[in-house]
Amino acid sequence: MRTGGIRLDSLTGLRFVAALAVFLTHALPRLPADNPVGRLAQDWLTQGRVGVSFFFILSGFVLMWSRRPDDAPRAFYRKRAARILPVYWLSQLASFPVAFAISGGVAISDIVLRATPAMLGIQSWFPDAAIYHAGNQVSWSVADELFFYLMFPVLAVVVPRARPRRALLVVSVAAIVAVPAVVVALGSGPVGSWAVYILPLQRIAEFVIGMALAHAMLRGWRPPVGLRAASILSVAAYLAAGAVPEAFGDVSVTLAPLVLLIAAAAAADLDGASSPYRSRGLVVLGDWSYSFYLAHSLILVSVSGVVDKALPGGVGTDLAPSLLAIVGALVASVAAAGAAYTWVEKPLERRLRGREPVPARVRRHPADT
């Protein structure tokens, strides 16, 4: 995607890095915990839930950056639906046989009924993991995005005109810190976890921060650190996220570093500076990252089940079959993502838009889905 003829491909490459972090969070617990490799991986590489925070911030950034003054809400909603719904619904349909295979005899009608909110894209509003994880379990974040998109035409007017704009950011950041603090203080269990990590009203703060960041950069602001420093800060925050209570680790600890990373990556491309996230292969994977994100959990469960039955010891018990399942699922997820992007995601997007998409100024992210 372009702005003034300049492609901001580093943001596309970062999309896959974030999606891969989510994959590892779901995959590495399948390693045996009594093995040194398994323990090390689970201790240091399973904070990938913060990748979803990256997607939400980037989504707000991208939509605000590529917005044009003459964009009408109806056209915006049509473009967003064309962009995300075909692969989303495909992944939901694919989840039914997977859920049936691992359900232990639960009737397919019960599986479909429980996944009905997911088919409608409203599952994240229910404080029950049996609902918000029904169907394709990672698709709750797309339900959050649908709410963000619903609110975007209003927010796109409010964010630039907020007086003072700094107060809007303070409120957003306060929500990201205050709600986890209350949850930790009250020890509110599963409902508290839902309120911090799943509830769209809570997660929209990250989206608004992304919008404010894009507005600032469009007005000439540039981050105080370069891409290398922002990357180091983000890695440090990622590691720190695993050492604090989960309510803070999911968003609060990594918020500022991820904002700096997005800003620094965009600035590097605008200024023509070098960027490790702009390699051709990583950009292609970034293009596939939405399909990868939606496919990986279903494929991971399926491949793990096959390997578990085919090899002695099994996944989660012995290191070799566990690693084989993870590597096999990663390869299969990338292949499925490439196929879905080529034959479903892009062709149906073009058809549902009714015309060729106008190039945006930056590439979109997994659930920008």
N, C-alpha and C positions, 0 to 999 in steps of 0.2 A: 504494500500500500504506500501511497505517496502523499507528500505535502510539498507543494512548490517544486515538484519533480524529484524530491528526495525520498528514498524508501527508508522506512524505519523497521528494518528487518530484525534488528536485535530483539525487539519486543516479541516477534514471532518465535525466534529461537528460544527465548526465555519461557514461552508457553510450554514447550515440550519439557524443559527442565522441571517446571512446576508439576506438570502431569506425571513425570517420572517419579518425583518425590511422593506423590499420592500412591502410585503403583507400589513403590517400595514399602510404604506404610501398611498396605494390605497384604503384601507378599512375604515380608521378612518374618512375621510371627509364625509362618509355616516352618521356619528353621527350628531344629531341636534346641530348646532352651538350655539343655545340659551340655551342649557343645560350645567350646570357646568362640568359634566363628558365629554361631547363632546368638550367643549372649552379646557379643560385641556389636553385631548388626542391629539387634533389637534395642540395645542401650543407646546407640548413636544415630541410627538411620530411620527411625520410625516416627519422626515428628512431621511427616509429610502432609498432615492435615493443614499445615500452614500454607501449602500450595493453593488451597481453596481461597484463602485470604488474598493471595497474589492475584488469582483470577478475578475476584470481586473488585479489587482496586483497579486492576488493568481494564476491566469492563467499563467502569466509570470514566477512566482516562480516555479510552478509545472512542466511546460514543460522544463524549464532549469534544474531543479533538476533531472528529470527522463531521460534527454537526454543522449544517449550513443554516443561515437565518431563515431561508424559505422552506425548511423541512416541515411538512405537515404531520401531525400526530398519526393520522390514518395511514399515510405512506410509511412512516417509521414503524408502526406496528406490523404492517404487512412485510416489510423487509426483515424484521426480527423474527417473525413467525417462519418465513421462508428459510431463514438462516439456521434456526435451531430445531424446529419441530420434526422434519423428516427423519433425521438420524435418531432423535430422541424417541420417537414412537417406535422406530425399528428396534431400538435397544430394549424398550419395554416389552414388545412382543417376543423378542428373543429370550427375555428373562423367564417367561412362563415355563417352557420345558426344563430350563435349568432348575428353577424352584421346585418343580414337580419331582425331578430326579433326586433331589437332596431332602425332600420334605418328609420322607418316611411314610408315604401313603396318604397324605393330605389330598383331598379332592381338588381337582383342577379348578372347579367352580369357586371353591373357597380361596384359592390362590388369586384368581382373577378378581374376586370381590374385594379382597384386601388391597389389591393393587389399583383399584379404580381411582382413588385420589391421585396416584402417580400418573395414570393415563391422562388425567385432567390437569396435571401440573400444579396441584395444590397440596401435595403430601407434606410439605415442610411446615404447614400451619397446624399440624396435629402433634401434640406432645407425647407421642407413642411411637417407639422405635419400630413396632410391628407394622405401622402405617408409613412413617417417613422413610423407612428402609425397604418397604415392600416393592415388588417389581425389581427394577435395576437399582440396587441400594445406593449407588452414588448419584442418582438422578435428583435427589433432594436439592442439590445445589442449583440445578437448572430451574427448579420451582422457585427458588429464591431469585434467580435472574429474571424470571418472568415477572415477578413483582417489581423488580428494579426497572424493567422496561416499561411496565405500566405507569410508573411514577416519573419516568425520565422527562417527558415533555414539560411537566411542571417544574421538576428540579432544574432543567436546563435554563429556565427563566429565573428561578430563585437564586441559584448558586452565583451567577455573575453579578446579580443586583444586591446581594446580601450586604447590609450595612450595619456594623463592619463585617466584612467577610471572615475576618479572623475569629469572630464570635461563633460563626457557623462551624468552623473547624474545631474550635474548643469544645463545643457541644458534642460533635461527632466523636472526638477522641475520648471525651469524658464518658460517653456511653460505652465505648469499647473497654474502658478500664473499670468503670463503676459497676456495671452489671456482673462481671466476673467476681469483683470484690464482694458483692452481696451474696452471690452463689457460694463462694468459699466460706464466708462467715456463717451462712445459714446451713451449709451442708445439705443442699436441697436435692441431691441425688439426680436421677435420670431427667426429671423435669428441669432442673437447673442446667444440666448439660445441654438439653434441647434449647433452652432460652439463650444460652451463650453461643452455641455453635450452629444451630439449625434455623431458629426463628428468623424469618425475613426482616421483621421490624428491627432486629438487632444488627443483622449483617448489612443492612442498607447503609450504615454509617461508613463502611469501607468503600462502597460504591460512590458515595458523596465525596469522600476524600479524594478518590481518583478523579472525579469530575473537577474538583477544585484545583487539583494538580495540573490537569490539562489546561484549564483556564489561565492559570498563572504562567505556564510555559508559553501559551499562545501570546501572552502579553510581554514575553521577553525574559521571564525569570529562568534562571538556570541553577541546578543544584550546587551546593558548596563543595561537593566532593566529586571525583571522577569515577568512571565505571569500575576500575579495579578496587578502589577503596569501598565503593558501595557493595560490590560483590563480597568482599571480605567481611564487611559488617553484616551482610545478610546471612552468610554462612555461620558467623559467630552467633547471631540471633537464633538461627535454626537449631544450633546445638544447645543454646541456653534454653530454648523452648521445652526441651526434654527434661530439664532440671527444676522446673517450677510447676505449681499446680496446673493441671490440664486447662482449667478455666482461663488462666492467663497465657498459657503456652500456645493456644490455638490462634490467637490474634494479637493480644496486647504486646507481647515481647517483640514480635517481628514487624509490627505495623510501620514504625518509622524507617527501619532499614529497607523494607520492601518498597516503600514510597520513594526513597532515595535511589534504589536500584532501577525502578521504572523510569524515574526522571533522568538518571545518568545514562541509561541505555538509549533513551530517546535523544538526549543531548549529543551522545557520541555519534549517532547516525546523522543528526542534523548538521553537526560540525565536521563530519568526515573523519572522525577519529577512529582508531582501530577498535574492534570489538570481537571477542571470542564467540559471541552469540549470533554472529552474522554469517557463519559458514553456510555453504549451500545445503549440505545435508541436514544441518540443524534447522534451517528455515523450512525445508520440506517437512521434516518431522513436526515442526510447529504448526504448519498448515493442517497436518493430520491430527493434531493434538485433541481436538474436540471429540472426534470419533474414537481416538485412543482412550480418552478419559471414560467415555461411556461404555466401551467394550471391555476394558481390562478386568473389571471385577468379575463379570460373567465368565470370561475366558479363564481367569485364574482359578475360579471354583471348579470349572469343568476339567481343566488340565490336571489340577491337583487330584481330582477324583480318579481320573484315568491312571495317573502314575501311582497313586496309592494302592490301586488294585493290581497293577501290573508288576510292581517290584517288591521284593522282600523288605521288611522293616516299615516302609511307608513314609509318607509325608508327615513331618512333625516329629518323627522318631529317629530316623537315620538321616545323616547329612546329605549323602549322595542323591537319594530320590527327592529330597526336599529342594536341593539346588536345581535338579533337573526339572522339577515342576515349575520353579520360578523362572528359569531361563526359557523354558518352553512356552510358558504363558506370556513372557515378554515378547518373544519373537512372534507368536501367534497374534498378540494384541496389535503389534506394529503392522503386521500383514493385513489384519482385519481392518485396521484404521485406514490404511492406504486404499484398500478396496472400497470401503464405505465412502471415503472422501471422493474417489474418482467416479464411482458409479451411482451413488445415492446423494451424498451431501451437496456437491456442486451442481449436478444436473437438475435436481429438484429445486434447488434454490433459484436457479435461473428461470425455471419454468414458473414457479410460484410467484416470483417477482413480476412476471409478465414482460420483462425486458432484461437486457444485459445489465448486471449491477454496475453502477457508477463506481470507479475505483475510490476506495476510502483512503484516508491519509495515513493510516497505520493499519497493520494487520490485526485481526481480532483474535481473541483467546478462547480456550476451551468452552467456556460456557458463554462466551459472547457470541458466544455460543450462540 
